[in-house]
Amino acid sequence: MASPLNVFKTVTDELTDTNSVLYTAPAGFTGIVLMAQVSNTTGTAKSVTFSHLDTSESAETELVKSLEIPGNDSTSVTTGKLVIEEGDSVKAFASDNASLKIVLSLLESRNA
């Protein structure tokens, strides 16, 4: 059976103070980030950095850098769709551990 042309996925993670890969577009697919929501589960403001990693250029580009999220609040770290080419990634880290959680809504589309 052939693999589907499009697959919707959800990625959730608790961010730490280490810059970590959240998602990498698999071989043969392009990932499209439809939504990236970060919630602060503490009562005090915390910050998040969210970036795109282009592996072919070895370049990491911050989409938001040290964006402060008020306590018990949330924000989107993308303002539109974000295309993640095959092998590229999105990464994130928080100002400290156990304070921020992220949800990514993705569409993986098979490359022609």
N, C-alpha and C positions, 0 to 999 in steps of 0.2 A: 504494500500500500504506500502510495506517495505521501510525503509530508505535506501538511497544509500550507497554503500560500501565505496566510496571515494567522498569527497567534497572539491573543491578548495575554498579558502577564501582569502580576502585581509583585513588587519587591518591597519588603518591609525590613527595617533594621533599626537598632538602637545605636546612635552615633557615639563614638568615643573621641578622645583627643588625638587619635592617630588617623592620619589621612588614609582612608581605606576605599578600595574599589567596591562599589555597590552593584554594578552591572557591567557586563562586557557583551557586546553584540557577537553572537556565535558565528562560526564559519558558515558562509552561504546566506547570511541574513543581515538586514539592516534593522536596527532598533530605533523606534521613535518614542521618545518620552512625551507622553500626553499630559502628564501632571506630575509634579514633584512637590509634596507638601511636607513641611517640617513642623512638628509640634513640640513645644516646651512644656514638659510635665512637672516643672518645679515652680515655685512661687517667685523666683527672681529671674531677671533677664539673663539670657545666655546667647552666645553667638554661634553662627554656622558659616562654614565655607563650603561651597558646592562648585565642582569644576568638571570640565570635559578633558579627557586624555586622548590625544591623537597619537596613536602608537607609531604610525608611519613617519611622523615628524618628531617624535619624542617630545611633544609639546603639551603642557598642561595649562589650560586657560580657565581662570576663575570666572564663573558666571555671577556669583556673589562672594564677597570676601569679608569675613567677620561681620556678617549681617546680624544685628541684634534682634532677638525675638523676646518680647516681654514675657514675664511669668504667666503661666497658664494660658498661653496664646499660641497661635500658629500662623504660618505664612507659606506662600508658594515661592520656591527658589527658581522658578522659570516663569517667563511671561508669555510663552507660546510653546510651540512644539520644538523639540530638540532632536535632531537626527544624529544617531550614533552609528557610524559606518562599521562594517565587519572588522572585528578585532579591537575597535576603540572602546573606551569605557567612560563611566561617570564615577566620580569619587566625592567623598564628603568627610568632614570632621567637625567636631563641636569644640567649644571653648573648654569644656570639661566632660567627664564621664557621667553616665546615668542621668542625663538631663534632656536630651533631644532625641526624638524618634522621627524617622522619615518613611514616607510611602511614595513609591514610584508606580505610576500606571504606564505600561508600555505596550506598544504594538510591535511585534517582530514580523517583518515582511521578507519573504524569500527573494533573494537577488535573482535577476533574470540570467 
